[in-house]
Amino acid sequence: MTLATVTGLLCRRNSIELKKEADSLFQGMGMSLSTAVKLFVRKAVDIRAIPFPVSASNAFIGQGYTPDDITALFETAVKEEIAQHQKNGVPVAKYDSVRKQAYLEYADGKREYTSA
């Protein structure tokens, strides 16, 4: 699933009015809704967290989605980001649960484990 597909899915599941508001907002910033979603995903991957506080006061986030839907969307976005890094020859940080150790995996499959 491409990021464009994820963006389309997000837009189809939300109201048309919300999509219009988002399009207008991001166009005013000089970007498309798709670019805004890419920025969100990039930031989330970089910091390995949702890049804003989530609390009961903004519980509307994800409304209309099941927890499994949200998990699937994020997993897909992260997998696509990792694939892009590998394609560009950028090492990807991973964790070996057997060795209980973090490592960098290079495009050629070589692993460089961290020293404890």
N, C-alpha and C positions, 0 to 999 in steps of 0.2 A: 504494500500500500504506500503510495507516494504521499509527500506532505500536502500536495494539492488535493489529493483524495481525502486526507484527514481534514483539511480546511473545508472542503465541500461538505463533508459529513457534519462538521460542526455547524455550518451554516444551515444545512437542511433540518437539523434537529432543533435549531433555535428559531425564534420568530423572524418573519421577514422584516419586521420593523427593527429588531435588534441588529440584523445584518445591515440594513440601510444606515443605521446610526453608526455602526462600526466602520462601514465603508467611508462614510462622510468624515468621521474622526480621523481615520488613517490617511485618507486622501489629503486632508488639511495638513498632515505631517509629511506629505510627499511620498507616501508608500501605499501599497495595496494591503488588503486584509491578509493575503497569503504571506506577504513579507512580514507583517506584524506577528503572525503565528510563527514564522521561522525565527524571528527575534526572540520570542518567548521560549521556544524550544531550545535554541542555542544557549540562552541564559540559564535555563533549567539544567541543561546538560553540563554547562561550565561549573555551576555551583552545586550540582547534584541535589537540587531541591526546587520547590515551587518558588519563583522569585518575588513573592509578595506574601505578607502574612495572611493566613486563612483562619478565620474565627467565625463564631456564630453570627456576628454582625455582617459578614459577607458570605453567608451560607448559600446564597443563590448561585454561586459558582458551581457549575456542573449540574444544574437543575435540568431534569429531563434525561439524565444519564444514570445508568446503574454504576456502582463501583467497578464492576467488571468492564463496562464500556470505557471508563476513564483510564483504567489500568491498561487496557488493550491499546488505546490511543497513545499513551505515553510510551509503552513498550515499543510500539511501531516506530514512533518518532526517534527514540533512542537507538534502535537497531539501524534505522536509516542514517542517522548521524555517524554511528560507528562505521558503517559501510562506506560512507563518504570519506571519512578519515583514512580508512584503509586504502581506498582507491587513490587518495592523494599522497599515500606513503607516510602518513602521520601515525606514530605509534598510539595505541589505545591502552589506557589503564584498565586492568582487570584484576580479579581476585581469584586465587587458586584456593578453593575451599578444602582440598585435601591437604595441601601444604600449609594452609592458613597464612598465606603470604600474598601481598600485592605484587604485580608485575606489569611491565609494559610489553605489549605484543605488537611486533612490527608486521608490515604488510607481507613479508616473506614467511611469517609464522614463528620467527625467532622470539623467544621470551627472555626478558631481562628482569630478574627478580630483584626486589628491593633488599637491602641489607638491614637486618634488625638492629 
